[in-house]
Amino acid sequence: MYSNSSSLGHPPFTPKHQQTNFFNKRPLNMPPTRRYRHQITDTQFNFQNAEVLLSGNIAAIPALMLQPMPYINGSPVHTSDAPRVFRGRKRLSNQCVSHDIKRQRFHSPRSETSVVNESVPSPEERRYSILGSVRSRPFHAHYLPDLTGYVPPLHNTLFPDPIETTLPVVEDQLSQQVLELFQACQQQTCDLNRKELCRTELQREIQRLFPQSRLFLVGSSLNGFGTRSSDCDLCLVVKEEPVNQKTEARHILSIIQKLFSTKLSSYIERPQLIRAKVPIVKFRDKVSCVEFDLNVNNVVGIRNTFLLRAYAYIENRVRPLAVVVKKWASFHDINDASRGTLSSYTLILMVLHYLQTLPEPILPSLQKNYPESFDPATQLHLVHQVPCTIPPYLSKNGSSLGDLLIGFFKYYATEFDWNHQMISVREAKAVPRPDGIEWRNKFICVEEPFDGTNTARAVHEKQKFDTIRAEFLQSWQVLRDKKDLNCILPLK
């Protein structure tokens, strides 16, 4: 159905900040690193430049003397001929793409090995571009790529070698379908590099207004569960202390939106400030045709990105199963938090929880087994190293991908108690619902592993909840009887 494609994984930050320890505590099991010459401190916002920007006088802002990247003089320069089928996070009904296009394989230049061979800045640019530390060396298809290049290099760090991973062996038709769909849909290195080129340029421009800030790639782009159609989440860290999301974050984002809609309008389009619980600026990059969501200091997203990445690579059945579940949910229109259904993050947590609660677990609780590695006080610049320090988990459970997929649907269709239980990846079990106001009258309760909030709070209508449950039940019954993925997720 699909020939082999490269299994290229792509790489995650925090709840409650613990004041001065937030940037100063290093996991005990991590290799020693040199300290920063200058650690992140309370950002001294360049509000003079910011106010000039808001007034519309862009020319008055002094320019940084930086060597241009693939975005030259504000104009995008295309660096890849990769197909640009997916234009945003969700497609409207009139933007449907045929399933064969959505499932098609995007061929790598080489069958078994892919090479990172994008534009690499000179050494002088490394302070500003995470690609500065990515060399054009090949890594094999079943290796966990070194993510040195995808975390802002606040200092020089000795990074662990990539972890070797292999795809699971499949013997039945359903498992083969799951694996082939995963291989066809998983995010490729070229996809990640295009997102990174945009992040690099945006950080450079934003640092003219907020000199001490750092812009991080987070979410599916780095957590190992990204697909070729995944959008990109960005976290702008402006200072160590928490930011008031209703006031300070919105003000900063209004400045960013103005920057995007004026000076950067040649390659950034449709910047829109969304006043949510965690406000964001949504925009589209004309070069990569990727939709971005940018938040301010929602640092829990950085930590949970690398927690998920650790889970993604300690057992080789995790990523194929989770990616197929995401595709299934998207196909059945229950994968859009903005429309009252499940976010991709919540779906991944549901998959991890299921694998933790099997009679013979396939996953442990990493936060229980490695508390130092996932301590919320760990320095932010070290968080990306954590996945490479976690050894593979050797489970005695030999279930196939097909059996696990059927079991996943069965668990949430018939076994999980939605009315009284909460999904907790941190505890590796279903726990009684808390009595707090955030959990009352909620249809689905999924605990965020670091800050303890409900990641499924978007499901606030009974009709949407009933639809979600019905999809789980129907898919379980069909897949149990037919053992054919096409019956619940057409592959052609």
Disulfide bonds with the S-S distance in Angstrom:
none
